[in-house]
């Protein structure tokens, strides 16, 4: 393979390391880890997870915040901003709740221990929605591996293939990939090689009537 690439003048794309945006708030008390690296769920709206990452553009950094359902890996919340702050996290969790019809009481939302997720505005938003917060350990990406896996797919399939001239261009391409391709067409091993939306629909068809 290497010799063939050399003859053709091809060079492999370098794998970029995702910058860790976690900034622990030493004064804030972290929430307990209710997930403990078990990234499975028996049904939708039992366990969610989320994180933030940065996207490089010629206009500067754009920050992406996510909320995924661990049952299907469906992306429920996907918001962007110039700042990786609690305002962005609140917008994301509220979007996820709206996608699920508004009543998400009892859902566990798992994140890292960054100040974004321990901020008063975010913890209040979770309380108002009835969402129970859960947090992994500081400095352990494996404690939020499902969120990391989503960003790894985003990096490999989108970010490494584009140079974004503007933040608006980055937002349009990333959000389109997330909601159109990732949720509706991309097959996942945890979903029995179905897309997240197809997996949830199949589950709903088989679920007993309430």
LUMFILUM-905821 format. One record per residue (C-alpha): residue number from 1; chain; x negated, y negated, z. Coordinates in nm, 4 decimals. Layout:
# LUMFILUM-905821
+-------+-------+----------+----------+----------+
| torvo | rovex |        u |        v |        w |
+-------+-------+----------+----------+----------+
|   NUM |     A |        X |        Y |        Z |
...
+-------+-------+----------+----------+----------+
# end
This chain:
# LUMFILUM-905821
+-------+-------+----------+----------+----------+
| torvo | rovex |        u |        v |        w |
+-------+-------+----------+----------+----------+
|     1 |     A |   0.0000 |   0.0000 |   0.0000 |
|     2 |     A |  -0.2746 |  -0.2464 |   0.0958 |
|     3 |     A |  -0.4716 |  -0.1725 |  -0.2236 |
|     4 |     A |  -0.1590 |  -0.2164 |  -0.4378 |
|     5 |     A |  -0.0812 |  -0.5501 |  -0.2743 |
|     6 |     A |  -0.4408 |  -0.6630 |  -0.3277 |
|     7 |     A |  -0.4241 |  -0.5818 |  -0.6998 |
|     8 |     A |  -0.1008 |  -0.7791 |  -0.7323 |
|     9 |     A |  -0.2292 |  -1.0718 |  -0.5296 |
|    10 |     A |   0.0409 |  -1.0233 |  -0.2672 |
|    11 |     A |   0.0066 |  -1.1258 |   0.0959 |
|    12 |     A |   0.2315 |  -1.0064 |   0.3771 |
|    13 |     A |   0.4360 |  -1.2649 |   0.5634 |
|    14 |     A |   0.2778 |  -1.3335 |   0.9030 |
|    15 |     A |   0.5013 |  -1.2511 |   1.1952 |
|    16 |     A |   0.5605 |  -1.5592 |   1.4044 |
|    17 |     A |   0.5950 |  -1.5308 |   1.7788 |
|    18 |     A |   0.9154 |  -1.6776 |   1.9153 |
|    19 |     A |   0.8422 |  -1.9642 |   2.1490 |
|    20 |     A |   0.9766 |  -1.9042 |   2.4967 |
|    21 |     A |   1.2053 |  -2.1915 |   2.5952 |
|    22 |     A |   1.2622 |  -2.0662 |   2.9493 |
|    23 |     A |   1.1840 |  -2.3323 |   3.2077 |
|    24 |     A |   1.2754 |  -2.1964 |   3.5523 |
|    25 |     A |   1.4249 |  -2.4402 |   3.8010 |
|    26 |     A |   1.2402 |  -2.3604 |   4.1231 |
|    27 |     A |   1.5099 |  -2.5318 |   4.3289 |
|    28 |     A |   1.7991 |  -2.3386 |   4.1794 |
|    29 |     A |   1.8980 |  -2.0004 |   4.3167 |
|    30 |     A |   1.9093 |  -1.7410 |   4.0367 |
|    31 |     A |   2.2069 |  -1.5126 |   3.9903 |
|    32 |     A |   2.1602 |  -1.1368 |   4.0448 |
|    33 |     A |   2.0882 |  -0.9045 |   3.7540 |
|    34 |     A |   2.4167 |  -0.7220 |   3.6923 |
|    35 |     A |   2.3033 |  -0.5672 |   3.3628 |
|    36 |     A |   1.9703 |  -0.4087 |   3.4647 |
|    37 |     A |   1.8690 |  -0.3434 |   3.1023 |
|    38 |     A |   2.1887 |  -0.1532 |   3.0263 |
|    39 |     A |   2.2891 |  -0.3338 |   2.7081 |
|    40 |     A |   2.5921 |  -0.1191 |   2.6382 |
|    41 |     A |   2.9563 |  -0.1895 |   2.7154 |
|    42 |     A |   3.2699 |   0.0287 |   2.7006 |
|    43 |     A |   3.4845 |  -0.2403 |   2.5388 |
|    44 |     A |   3.4741 |  -0.6001 |   2.4155 |
|    45 |     A |   3.4558 |  -0.8783 |   2.6742 |
|    46 |     A |   3.2882 |  -0.6713 |   2.9435 |
|    47 |     A |   2.9286 |  -0.7920 |   2.9035 |
|    48 |     A |   2.7896 |  -1.0774 |   2.6971 |
|    49 |     A |   2.4343 |  -1.2036 |   2.6680 |
|    50 |     A |   2.2725 |  -1.5167 |   2.5322 |
|    51 |     A |   1.9556 |  -1.7166 |   2.4886 |
|    52 |     A |   1.8079 |  -2.0094 |   2.2979 |
|    53 |     A |   1.5419 |  -2.0424 |   2.0299 |
|    54 |     A |   1.3897 |  -2.3188 |   1.8234 |
|    55 |     A |   1.3996 |  -2.3571 |   1.4462 |
|    56 |     A |   1.1319 |  -2.5592 |   1.2694 |
|    57 |     A |   1.2342 |  -2.8139 |   1.0060 |
|    58 |     A |   1.0584 |  -3.1023 |   0.8326 |
|    59 |     A |   1.2733 |  -3.3347 |   1.0474 |
|    60 |     A |   1.1604 |  -3.1699 |   1.3713 |
|    61 |     A |   1.2877 |  -2.8940 |   1.5966 |
|    62 |     A |   1.6454 |  -2.7699 |   1.5911 |
|    63 |     A |   1.7604 |  -2.5559 |   1.8822 |
|    64 |     A |   1.9979 |  -2.2627 |   1.8509 |
|    65 |     A |   2.2021 |  -2.1228 |   2.1399 |
|    66 |     A |   2.3834 |  -1.7891 |   2.1252 |
|    67 |     A |   2.6390 |  -1.5732 |   2.3036 |
|    68 |     A |   2.6782 |  -1.2099 |   2.1922 |
|    69 |     A |   2.9157 |  -0.9362 |   2.3009 |
|    70 |     A |   2.7110 |  -0.6347 |   2.4070 |
|    71 |     A |   2.9869 |  -0.3942 |   2.3006 |
|    72 |     A |   2.9461 |  -0.4685 |   1.9308 |
|    73 |     A |   2.6578 |  -0.7193 |   1.9213 |
|    74 |     A |   2.9041 |  -0.9604 |   1.7631 |
|    75 |     A |   2.7889 |  -1.3221 |   1.7751 |
|    76 |     A |   3.0683 |  -1.5124 |   1.9487 |
|    77 |     A |   2.9008 |  -1.8458 |   2.0147 |
|    78 |     A |   2.6438 |  -2.0121 |   1.7907 |
|    79 |     A |   2.5670 |  -2.3799 |   1.8504 |
|    80 |     A |   2.2793 |  -2.6066 |   1.7503 |
|    81 |     A |   2.1385 |  -2.9270 |   1.8946 |
|    82 |     A |   1.8317 |  -3.1496 |   1.9028 |
|    83 |     A |   1.7892 |  -3.0551 |   2.2697 |
|    84 |     A |   1.7766 |  -2.7123 |   2.4417 |
|    85 |     A |   1.9796 |  -2.8251 |   2.7399 |
|    86 |     A |   2.2844 |  -2.7342 |   2.9465 |
|    87 |     A |   2.5113 |  -2.9297 |   2.7122 |
|    88 |     A |   2.4186 |  -2.6891 |   2.4340 |
|    89 |     A |   2.4666 |  -2.3852 |   2.6576 |
|    90 |     A |   2.8085 |  -2.5088 |   2.7711 |
|    91 |     A |   2.9206 |  -2.5648 |   2.4118 |
|    92 |     A |   2.8126 |  -2.2096 |   2.3282 |
|    93 |     A |   2.9925 |  -2.0356 |   2.6154 |
|    94 |     A |   3.3076 |  -2.2361 |   2.5471 |
|    95 |     A |   3.2924 |  -2.1453 |   2.1779 |
|    96 |     A |   3.2557 |  -1.7783 |   2.2695 |
|    97 |     A |   3.5569 |  -1.8015 |   2.4994 |
|    98 |     A |   3.7629 |  -1.9717 |   2.2278 |
|    99 |     A |   3.6743 |  -1.6958 |   1.9782 |
|   100 |     A |   3.8049 |  -1.4431 |   2.2328 |
|   101 |     A |   4.1332 |  -1.6280 |   2.2783 |
|   102 |     A |   4.0442 |  -1.8338 |   2.5859 |
|   103 |     A |   4.1034 |  -1.5790 |   2.8623 |
|   104 |     A |   3.7635 |  -1.4255 |   2.9385 |
|   105 |     A |   3.7945 |  -1.3879 |   3.3149 |
|   106 |     A |   3.5644 |  -1.1213 |   3.4517 |
|   107 |     A |   3.3203 |  -1.1194 |   3.1590 |
|   108 |     A |   2.9561 |  -1.0891 |   3.2677 |
|   109 |     A |   2.7253 |  -1.3320 |   3.0873 |
|   110 |     A |   2.3607 |  -1.2262 |   3.1051 |
|   111 |     A |   2.0720 |  -1.4676 |   3.0405 |
|   112 |     A |   1.7220 |  -1.5516 |   3.1527 |
|   113 |     A |   1.6555 |  -1.7678 |   3.4583 |
|   114 |     A |   1.5917 |  -2.0857 |   3.2638 |
|   115 |     A |   1.7043 |  -2.4177 |   3.4046 |
|   116 |     A |   1.9547 |  -2.4393 |   3.1190 |
|   117 |     A |   2.1553 |  -2.1516 |   3.2660 |
|   118 |     A |   2.1135 |  -2.2490 |   3.6321 |
|   119 |     A |   2.2176 |  -2.6094 |   3.5633 |
|   120 |     A |   2.5290 |  -2.7271 |   3.7467 |
|   121 |     A |   2.7157 |  -2.8090 |   3.4256 |
|   122 |     A |   2.6678 |  -2.4568 |   3.2910 |
|   123 |     A |   2.7451 |  -2.2760 |   3.6150 |
|   124 |     A |   3.0610 |  -2.4879 |   3.6500 |
|   125 |     A |   3.1665 |  -2.4049 |   3.2934 |
|   126 |     A |   3.1273 |  -2.0346 |   3.3734 |
|   127 |     A |   3.3267 |  -2.0680 |   3.6951 |
|   128 |     A |   3.6035 |  -2.2549 |   3.5151 |
|   129 |     A |   3.6240 |  -1.9770 |   3.2549 |
|   130 |     A |   3.6015 |  -1.7008 |   3.5140 |
|   131 |     A |   3.2725 |  -1.5785 |   3.3650 |
|   132 |     A |   3.0327 |  -1.4020 |   3.6038 |
|   133 |     A |   2.6679 |  -1.4980 |   3.5542 |
|   134 |     A |   2.3832 |  -1.2457 |   3.5517 |
|   135 |     A |   2.0121 |  -1.3115 |   3.5093 |
|   136 |     A |   1.7011 |  -1.1076 |   3.4346 |
|   137 |     A |   1.3644 |  -1.1617 |   3.5930 |
|   138 |     A |   1.1397 |  -1.4544 |   3.5077 |
|   139 |     A |   0.8924 |  -1.3742 |   3.2312 |
|   140 |     A |   1.0479 |  -1.0404 |   3.1313 |
|   141 |     A |   1.1831 |  -1.0468 |   2.7755 |
|   142 |     A |   1.2941 |  -0.6838 |   2.8163 |
|   143 |     A |   1.5528 |  -0.7915 |   3.0746 |
|   144 |     A |   1.7390 |  -0.9697 |   2.7946 |
|   145 |     A |   1.6323 |  -0.7435 |   2.5079 |
|   146 |     A |   1.9622 |  -0.7592 |   2.3179 |
|   147 |     A |   1.9378 |  -1.1367 |   2.2832 |
|   148 |     A |   1.5730 |  -1.1021 |   2.1820 |
|   149 |     A |   1.6712 |  -0.8423 |   1.9201 |
|   150 |     A |   1.9154 |  -1.0856 |   1.7610 |
|   151 |     A |   1.6463 |  -1.3530 |   1.7334 |
|   152 |     A |   1.4048 |  -1.0980 |   1.5899 |
|   153 |     A |   1.6560 |  -1.0196 |   1.3128 |
|   154 |     A |   1.7097 |  -1.3905 |   1.2532 |
|   155 |     A |   1.3350 |  -1.4510 |   1.2274 |
|   156 |     A |   1.2738 |  -1.1605 |   0.9896 |
|   157 |     A |   1.5771 |  -1.2091 |   0.7653 |
|   158 |     A |   1.6100 |  -1.5887 |   0.7575 |
|   159 |     A |   1.3547 |  -1.8086 |   0.9316 |
|   160 |     A |   1.0447 |  -1.6446 |   0.7808 |
|   161 |     A |   1.1907 |  -1.6808 |   0.4309 |
|   162 |     A |   1.2792 |  -2.0497 |   0.4340 |
|   163 |     A |   1.1193 |  -2.3855 |   0.4788 |
|   164 |     A |   1.3958 |  -2.6161 |   0.5963 |
|   165 |     A |   1.3728 |  -2.9746 |   0.4766 |
|   166 |     A |   1.6416 |  -3.1020 |   0.7143 |
|   167 |     A |   1.8102 |  -2.9923 |   1.0346 |
|   168 |     A |   2.1448 |  -2.9900 |   0.8575 |
|   169 |     A |   2.0073 |  -2.7487 |   0.5975 |
|   170 |     A |   1.8747 |  -2.5200 |   0.8706 |
|   171 |     A |   2.2061 |  -2.5293 |   1.0551 |
|   172 |     A |   2.4052 |  -2.4493 |   0.7417 |
|   173 |     A |   2.1892 |  -2.1536 |   0.6390 |
|   174 |     A |   2.1493 |  -2.0045 |   0.9874 |
|   175 |     A |   2.5164 |  -2.0352 |   1.0847 |
|   176 |     A |   2.6267 |  -1.8934 |   0.7503 |
|   177 |     A |   2.3935 |  -1.5937 |   0.7947 |
|   178 |     A |   2.5164 |  -1.5403 |   1.1501 |
|   179 |     A |   2.8917 |  -1.5567 |   1.0963 |
|   180 |     A |   2.9179 |  -1.4269 |   0.7408 |
|   181 |     A |   2.6416 |  -1.1700 |   0.7028 |
|   182 |     A |   2.5405 |  -1.0689 |   1.0561 |
|   183 |     A |   2.8904 |  -1.0389 |   1.2015 |
|   184 |     A |   3.0772 |  -0.9098 |   0.8979 |
|   185 |     A |   2.8334 |  -0.7209 |   0.6777 |
|   186 |     A |   2.5113 |  -0.6326 |   0.8591 |
|   187 |     A |   2.5215 |  -0.2741 |   0.9862 |
|   188 |     A |   2.4019 |  -0.1978 |   1.3374 |
|   189 |     A |   2.2835 |   0.1324 |   1.4799 |
|   190 |     A |   2.4674 |   0.0648 |   1.8069 |
|   191 |     A |   2.7869 |   0.0273 |   1.6040 |
|   192 |     A |   2.7585 |   0.3591 |   1.4267 |
|   193 |     A |   2.6219 |   0.1840 |   1.1166 |
|   194 |     A |   2.9215 |  -0.0509 |   1.1045 |
|   195 |     A |   2.9161 |  -0.4285 |   1.1191 |
|   196 |     A |   3.0133 |  -0.5835 |   1.4548 |
|   197 |     A |   3.3522 |  -0.6976 |   1.3250 |
|   198 |     A |   3.4280 |  -0.3611 |   1.1619 |
|   199 |     A |   3.3225 |  -0.1820 |   1.4796 |
|   200 |     A |   3.5553 |  -0.3927 |   1.6940 |
|   201 |     A |   3.8416 |  -0.3454 |   1.4486 |
|   202 |     A |   3.7930 |   0.0317 |   1.4510 |
|   203 |     A |   3.7900 |   0.0303 |   1.8312 |
|   204 |     A |   4.1098 |  -0.1799 |   1.8442 |
|   205 |     A |   4.2853 |   0.0607 |   1.6073 |
|   206 |     A |   4.2050 |   0.3527 |   1.8368 |
|   207 |     A |   4.2630 |   0.1780 |   2.1704 |
|   208 |     A |   4.5835 |   0.2810 |   2.3524 |
|   209 |     A |   4.8620 |   0.0233 |   2.3481 |
|   210 |     A |   4.8858 |  -0.1883 |   2.6608 |
+-------+-------+----------+----------+----------+
# end
